[in-house]
């Protein structure tokens, strides 16, 4: 284990997690009104209607797949009767489809943001960086899956990357597990760490919120000018 492995697979994850947590606290305290997607639907909706659902449904499946693969130990799925071959086939198939859907939706959204004038004007530098890092993370993840499991002879990341990921949260990280992983998986992991580090300072913050206030806030009553004119006051006439 050398200094570079310690830097990449011990120091970098904890730095990314720290920035992720403290960045959200800072953003919530000092930029509550900026905690939004900054919707641009009013500027263009045709491409948005295609790209947004494709991206969001794809990224949801990708996220669930990563949670299942990284958080749930291999022994647990085998204990409930899911063989390694079945798990591997399902993960590769669903992961590839979801990754392509996510990448396709993201490509449409980036094209829309680049070619529609008002949308491009409303794009910040942080947004541009976020799109770049997010695209790189998705592409590297797809490339790692295809290279290892479609072109290559297969790679069981649940014996190396998954234990390393869980070891971070048990405060006993083992960098040797990641040091021996294929280079594409390493680059995918590093790009994901960078994405989480910049997350609090981009529009991605909206993914961590839910409109729970709508369940308890009072109704909004709209009254027309005609309704107000029925009162005791003389209606105004232009």
C-alpha positions in Angstrom: 0.0 0.0 0.0 1.6 3.2 -1.2 0.9 6.9 -0.5 -1.2 7.3 -3.7 -3.5 4.5 -2.7 -4.0 6.1 0.7 -4.7 9.5 -0.9 -7.2 8.1 -3.4 -9.0 5.5 -1.4 -8.9 6.8 2.1 -8.4 10.6 2.1 -10.4 11.4 -1.0 -13.6 9.6 0.1 -13.7 11.3 3.5 -13.0 14.7 2.0 -15.8 14.2 -0.5 -18.2 13.1 2.3 -17.2 16.0 4.5 -17.7 18.5 1.7 -21.0 16.9 0.7 -22.4 17.2 4.2 -21.1 20.6 5.2 -21.8 22.0 1.8 -25.5 21.2 2.1 -25.6 22.7 5.6 -24.0 25.9 4.3 -26.3 26.0 1.2 -29.4 25.5 3.3 -28.4 28.2 5.8 -27.2 30.9 3.3 -29.0 30.1 0.1 -32.5 28.7 0.8 -34.0 30.5 -2.1 -31.4 29.0 -4.4 -32.2 25.5 -3.2 -34.1 24.7 -6.4 -33.8 23.2 -9.9 -34.2 26.6 -11.4 -36.7 25.2 -13.8 -36.4 26.4 -17.4 -39.6 24.8 -18.6 -41.1 28.2 -19.5 -38.3 28.7 -22.1 -38.6 25.3 -23.9 -40.7 22.2 -23.2 -40.6 19.9 -26.3 -37.1 18.5 -25.6 -37.6 18.7 -21.9 -40.6 16.4 -22.1 -38.4 13.7 -23.6 -35.1 14.2 -22.0 -36.2 14.8 -18.4 -38.2 11.6 -17.9 -35.6 9.5 -19.7 -32.8 10.9 -17.5 -34.7 10.7 -14.2 -36.1 7.2 -14.6 -32.7 6.0 -15.8 -30.8 7.6 -13.0 -33.3 6.2 -10.4 -32.6 2.6 -11.6 -28.9 3.3 -11.7 -29.0 4.6 -8.1 -31.0 1.6 -6.9 -28.6 -0.7 -8.6 -25.6 0.9 -7.0 -27.3 0.7 -3.6 -28.0 -3.0 -4.1 -24.5 -3.7 -5.3 -22.5 -1.6 -2.9 -24.5 -1.8 0.3 -26.0 -5.3 0.3 -23.3 -7.9 0.9 -22.9 -10.8 -1.6 -23.7 -13.3 1.2 -27.1 -11.7 1.8 -28.4 -12.2 -1.8 -27.0 -15.8 -1.8 -28.8 -16.4 1.5 -32.2 -15.6 -0.1 -31.6 -17.9 -3.0 -30.2 -15.4 -5.6 -27.3 -17.1 -7.3 -24.2 -15.1 -8.4 -24.9 -15.9 -12.0 -28.5 -14.7 -11.8 -27.5 -11.6 -9.9 -24.7 -10.8 -12.3 -26.8 -11.3 -15.4 -29.6 -9.1 -14.0 -27.2 -6.4 -12.8 -25.4 -6.2 -16.2 -28.6 -6.1 -18.2 -30.6 -3.6 -16.1 -27.5 -1.5 -15.5 -26.6 -1.3 -19.1 -30.2 -0.4 -20.1 -30.5 2.2 -17.3 -27.1 3.6 -18.1 -27.9 4.1 -21.7 -31.3 5.7 -20.8 -29.6 8.0 -18.4 -26.9 9.0 -20.9 -29.5 9.5 -23.7 -31.7 11.7 -21.5 -28.7 13.7 -20.3 -27.5 14.2 -23.9 -30.9 15.6 -24.8 -30.9 17.9 -21.8 -27.4 19.2 -22.5 -28.3 19.7 -26.2 -31.3 21.7 -25.1 -29.4 23.8 -22.6 -26.7 24.5 -25.3 -29.0 25.3 -28.2 -31.9 27.1 -26.6 -30.8 30.7 -26.0 -32.7 31.6 -22.8 -31.9 28.2 -21.2 -28.2 28.6 -22.1 -28.2 32.1 -20.6 -29.6 30.7 -17.3 -26.9 28.1 -17.1 -24.3 28.9 -14.4 -20.6 27.8 -14.3 -21.4 25.3 -11.6 -24.1 23.8 -13.8 -21.6 23.4 -16.6 -19.1 21.7 -14.3 -21.8 19.5 -12.9 -22.9 18.3 -16.4 -19.3 17.6 -17.3 -18.6 15.5 -14.2 -22.0 13.8 -14.3 -21.5 12.8 -17.9 -18.0 11.5 -17.2 -19.3 9.4 -14.2 -22.1 7.8 -16.3 -19.8 7.2 -19.3 -17.1 5.6 -17.1 -19.6 3.5 -15.4 -21.0 2.2 -18.7 -17.5 1.7 -20.1 -16.5 -0.3 -17.0 -19.6 -2.5 -17.2 -19.1 -3.2 -20.9 -15.4 -3.7 -20.8 -15.5 -6.0 -17.8 -18.7 -8.0 -18.3 -19.5 -7.9 -22.0 -16.1 -7.7 -23.8 -14.0 -9.2 -21.0 -14.4 -12.3 -18.9 -16.4 -10.6 -16.1 -15.4 -8.8 -12.9 -17.1 -9.4 -9.5 -17.0 -5.9 -8.0 -18.9 -7.2 -4.9 -15.7 -8.9 -3.6 -13.5 -5.8 -3.9 -15.3 -2.4 -4.5 -18.3 -3.2 -2.4 -16.4 -4.1 0.7 -14.2 -1.1 0.2 -17.2 1.1 0.0 -18.7 -0.3 3.2 -15.4 -0.1 5.0 -15.4 3.7 4.6 -18.6 4.0 6.7 -17.3 1.6 9.3 -14.2 3.8 9.6 -11.8 1.0 8.7 -11.1 1.6 5.0 -9.1 -0.9 3.1 -7.4 0.8 0.1 -5.9 -2.5 -1.1 -9.4 -3.6 -2.3 -9.6 -0.6 -4.7 -5.9 -0.7 -5.6 -6.4 -4.0 -7.4 -9.6 -3.0 -9.2 -9.7 -2.4 -13.0 -8.7 1.1 -14.0 -12.2 2.0 -15.4 -13.8 1.1 -12.1 -11.2 3.2 -10.3 -11.9 6.2 -12.6 -15.6 5.7 -12.2 -15.3 5.7 -8.4 -13.1 8.9 -8.5 -15.4 10.7 -10.8 -18.3 9.8 -8.4 -16.4 11.2 -5.5 -15.8 14.5 -7.4 -19.5 14.6 -8.2 -20.5 14.2 -4.6 -18.0 17.0 -3.6 -19.5 19.5 -6.0 -23.1 18.3 -5.5 -24.1 20.9 -2.8 -23.1 23.8 -5.0 -25.2 22.8 -8.0 -28.9 22.3 -8.9 -28.5 18.7 -7.8 -29.5 19.7 -4.2 -33.1 19.5 -5.2 -32.8 15.6 -5.2 -32.5 15.7 -1.4 -35.7 17.6 -0.8 -39.3 16.7 -0.8 -42.3 19.1 -0.8 -43.6 17.9 2.5 -44.8 21.4 3.4 -47.5 21.1 0.8 -49.2 18.6 3.0 -49.8 21.0 5.9 -49.9 24.5 4.4 -53.4 26.2 4.1 -55.3 26.4 0.9 -54.7 29.4 -1.4 -57.9 31.1 -2.3 -58.0 33.1 -5.5 -60.8 35.7 -5.9 -61.6 37.3 -9.2 -62.2 41.1 -9.6 -65.9 40.3 -10.1 -66.1 38.6 -6.7 -64.6 41.7 -5.0 -67.0 43.9 -6.8 -70.0 42.4 -5.0 -68.9 43.9 -1.6 -69.7 47.2 -0.2 -66.9 49.0 -2.0 -67.6 50.5 -5.4 -65.8 48.4 -8.1 -62.9 50.1 -9.7 -63.2 50.9 -13.4 -60.3 51.7 -15.7 
